[in-house]
Amino acid sequence: MMEGNINHGGNPVLKWMAQNVVMEQDPAGNIKPTKAKSVEKIDGIVALIMGLDRCIRNGGETTSVYDGRGILLI
């Protein structure tokens, strides 16, 4: 996101949200998306970043927790 390399596949809503995002660093050194310069939505971009993070952290693992335990119902 900081380098402008997020590929949203031409989705007009994600393009609009990407234009609203500003990346900033907090005092602890964490980098986070914010809408400091806009009052518009950025939720889709935040969800995209979170999804990419999970993919990277799992190393491309294709199994799901639901494959082993199934879906829990309340």
SETILO-15632 format. One record per residue (C-alpha): x, y, z; residue in three letters; residue number from 1. Coordinates in nm, 3 decimals, always signed. Example, Ala and Ser with C-alpha at 12.3 -4.5 7.8 and 13.67 -1.06 7.14 Angstrom:
2
<px->+1.230 | py->-0.450 | pz->+0.780 | res->ALA | n->1>
<px->+1.367 | py->-0.106 | pz->+0.714 | res->SER | n->2>
***
This chain:
74
<px->+0.000 | py->+0.000 | pz->+0.000 | res->MET | n->1>
<px->+0.280 | py->+0.238 | pz->+0.086 | res->MET | n->2>
<px->+0.442 | py->+0.183 | pz->-0.253 | res->GLU | n->3>
<px->+0.114 | py->+0.206 | pz->-0.442 | res->GLY | n->4>
<px->+0.134 | py->-0.157 | pz->-0.551 | res->ASN | n->5>
<px->-0.198 | py->-0.295 | pz->-0.425 | res->ILE | n->6>
<px->-0.375 | py->-0.461 | pz->-0.718 | res->ASN | n->7>
<px->-0.750 | py->-0.419 | pz->-0.677 | res->HIS | n->8>
<px->-0.832 | py->-0.564 | pz->-1.017 | res->GLY | n->9>
<px->-0.990 | py->-0.243 | pz->-1.142 | res->GLY | n->10>
<px->-1.266 | py->-0.258 | pz->-0.881 | res->ASN | n->11>
<px->-1.408 | py->+0.097 | pz->-0.872 | res->PRO | n->12>
<px->-1.504 | py->+0.081 | pz->-0.502 | res->VAL | n->13>
<px->-1.158 | py->-0.042 | pz->-0.393 | res->LEU | n->14>
<px->-0.999 | py->+0.222 | pz->-0.615 | res->LYS | n->15>
<px->-1.208 | py->+0.489 | pz->-0.444 | res->TRP | n->16>
<px->-1.118 | py->+0.355 | pz->-0.099 | res->MET | n->17>
<px->-0.747 | py->+0.335 | pz->-0.190 | res->ALA | n->18>
<px->-0.755 | py->+0.704 | pz->-0.276 | res->GLN | n->19>
<px->-0.884 | py->+0.775 | pz->+0.077 | res->ASN | n->20>
<px->-0.611 | py->+0.580 | pz->+0.264 | res->VAL | n->21>
<px->-0.303 | py->+0.737 | pz->+0.420 | res->VAL | n->22>
<px->-0.039 | py->+0.510 | pz->+0.574 | res->MET | n->23>
<px->+0.110 | py->+0.641 | pz->+0.898 | res->GLU | n->24>
<px->+0.353 | py->+0.517 | pz->+1.159 | res->GLN | n->25>
<px->+0.274 | py->+0.530 | pz->+1.528 | res->ASP | n->26>
<px->+0.534 | py->+0.598 | pz->+1.802 | res->PRO | n->27>
<px->+0.591 | py->+0.221 | pz->+1.846 | res->ALA | n->28>
<px->+0.692 | py->+0.189 | pz->+1.480 | res->GLY | n->29>
<px->+0.374 | py->+0.015 | pz->+1.364 | res->ASN | n->30>
<px->+0.251 | py->+0.113 | pz->+1.019 | res->ILE | n->31>
<px->-0.125 | py->+0.142 | pz->+0.985 | res->LYS | n->32>
<px->-0.382 | py->+0.266 | pz->+0.736 | res->PRO | n->33>
<px->-0.578 | py->+0.572 | pz->+0.838 | res->THR | n->34>
<px->-0.816 | py->+0.817 | pz->+0.679 | res->LYS | n->35>
<px->-0.643 | py->+1.119 | pz->+0.829 | res->ALA | n->36>
<px->-0.696 | py->+1.328 | pz->+0.516 | res->LYS | n->37>
<px->-1.043 | py->+1.202 | pz->+0.428 | res->SER | n->38>
<px->-1.375 | py->+1.130 | pz->+0.594 | res->VAL | n->39>
<px->-1.459 | py->+0.867 | pz->+0.331 | res->GLU | n->40>
<px->-1.451 | py->+0.487 | pz->+0.373 | res->LYS | n->41>
<px->-1.134 | py->+0.273 | pz->+0.376 | res->ILE | n->42>
<px->-1.282 | py->-0.053 | pz->+0.513 | res->ASP | n->43>
<px->-1.232 | py->-0.256 | pz->+0.196 | res->GLY | n->44>
<px->-0.862 | py->-0.167 | pz->+0.178 | res->ILE | n->45>
<px->-0.816 | py->-0.254 | pz->+0.546 | res->VAL | n->46>
<px->-0.984 | py->-0.592 | pz->+0.483 | res->ALA | n->47>
<px->-0.760 | py->-0.647 | pz->+0.179 | res->LEU | n->48>
<px->-0.447 | py->-0.573 | pz->+0.385 | res->ILE | n->49>
<px->-0.564 | py->-0.808 | pz->+0.662 | res->MET | n->50>
<px->-0.632 | py->-1.085 | pz->+0.409 | res->GLY | n->51>
<px->-0.290 | py->-1.043 | pz->+0.250 | res->LEU | n->52>
<px->-0.130 | py->-1.055 | pz->+0.596 | res->ASP | n->53>
<px->-0.304 | py->-1.385 | pz->+0.678 | res->ARG | n->54>
<px->-0.193 | py->-1.531 | pz->+0.345 | res->CYS | n->55>
<px->+0.168 | py->-1.426 | pz->+0.400 | res->ILE | n->56>
<px->+0.177 | py->-1.550 | pz->+0.761 | res->ARG | n->57>
<px->+0.031 | py->-1.889 | pz->+0.665 | res->ASN | n->58>
<px->+0.288 | py->-1.933 | pz->+0.390 | res->GLY | n->59>
<px->+0.029 | py->-2.018 | pz->+0.127 | res->GLY | n->60>
<px->-0.111 | py->-2.308 | pz->+0.332 | res->GLU | n->61>
<px->-0.424 | py->-2.435 | pz->+0.160 | res->THR | n->62>
<px->-0.582 | py->-2.627 | pz->+0.447 | res->THR | n->63>
<px->-0.850 | py->-2.472 | pz->+0.661 | res->SER | n->64>
<px->-0.927 | py->-2.521 | pz->+1.029 | res->VAL | n->65>
<px->-1.276 | py->-2.619 | pz->+0.914 | res->TYR | n->66>
<px->-1.135 | py->-2.920 | pz->+0.722 | res->ASP | n->67>
<px->-1.042 | py->-3.087 | pz->+1.050 | res->GLY | n->68>
<px->-1.305 | py->-2.978 | pz->+1.298 | res->ARG | n->69>
<px->-1.600 | py->-2.873 | pz->+1.086 | res->GLY | n->70>
<px->-1.819 | py->-2.571 | pz->+1.156 | res->ILE | n->71>
<px->-1.916 | py->-2.504 | pz->+1.517 | res->LEU | n->72>
<px->-2.276 | py->-2.404 | pz->+1.579 | res->LEU | n->73>
<px->-2.399 | py->-2.206 | pz->+1.876 | res->ILE | n->74>
***
